[in-house]
Amino acid sequence: MKKFNIHLAVTRIINFNCPKKNIMELLIQYLSIPQIPETKKVFLLGNIVHKIFQLVLKYRISQIEYLYFSKYKEKKNIESIIYEVFEDVFSAFQEIYEFKFSNKDTEYSRKTLESVFNSIFSILKELSKLSSKLLEIQENKIISYVIDDELEVRYEYPKYNVIISGKIDLITYNQKLNKVSLIELKTGMEYDDHLSQILIYGEILKSKYDDLEIQLEIWYPKLKKIEIISKNNLSGEVFKQLSNSIEKTELILKKKEFLEELRRIK
């Protein structure tokens, strides 16, 4: 019997209590099942906001510092300046996407794009407020900054021939507190699996860098809040739950009936 090499994204296995859902996610990937238009619309919105968020906070900090300290001489608050830079970057994205979809047949109609763009404006407004809390200012300089984005982390379960991996949206460092924060940005509503996702990221990094002071944060601009997860939650319990879920998933994958059905539909 052929042995499967299973490579799962963290976001695909966050439901520890239902291995059947893990199997369905595998099938969606394996069979390349297309997304429904509404899902694509949500994905487009999230994708653009994530790119703007990461681009500005990683590569435009010097611009924010210049506007705050030199051009406006601290007469404008940091929040409004961050939003100004967000808008500047977003305008470039608008031009790119409008050009990309204007000259060809696509499911992203102009009406859909306008709807997505309008939603992004309101999200960026709230995101600038949350970002202002990240960029702590001391002695005429910003002392907390982004050190990486889309950092891929992975963890192997050799016993089950499974590799799990994911990408952390943003990693920041605060010089004053000597603290590293892992930030996950969520452009929609709050769900329980968001906590599981960032806990897995935290556990993976802790397993590699045990002496690292880590703070976990989930940002919800739509809900106007940042959820901070205590480091006490990094107790290894999430790895145990994950191991149990993978074990149950593997048992289903090994069933002869499942393999035969998979070959038939492929």
Secondary structure as UniProt FT lines:
FT   STRAND          6..9
FT   HELIX           10..12
FT   TURN            16..17
FT   HELIX           19..30
FT   TURN            31..32
FT   HELIX           37..59
FT   HELIX           61..65
FT   HELIX           66..71
FT   TURN            73..74
FT   HELIX           78..102
FT   HELIX           110..134
FT   STRAND          137..138
FT   TURN            139..140
FT   STRAND          141..142
FT   STRAND          144..157
FT   TURN            158..161
FT   STRAND          162..174
FT   TURN            175..178
FT   STRAND          179..185
FT   HELIX           192..208
FT   TURN            210..211
FT   STRAND          214..220
FT   HELIX           221..223
FT   STRAND          225..229
FT   HELIX           231..233
FT   HELIX           237..253
FT   HELIX           256..265
//
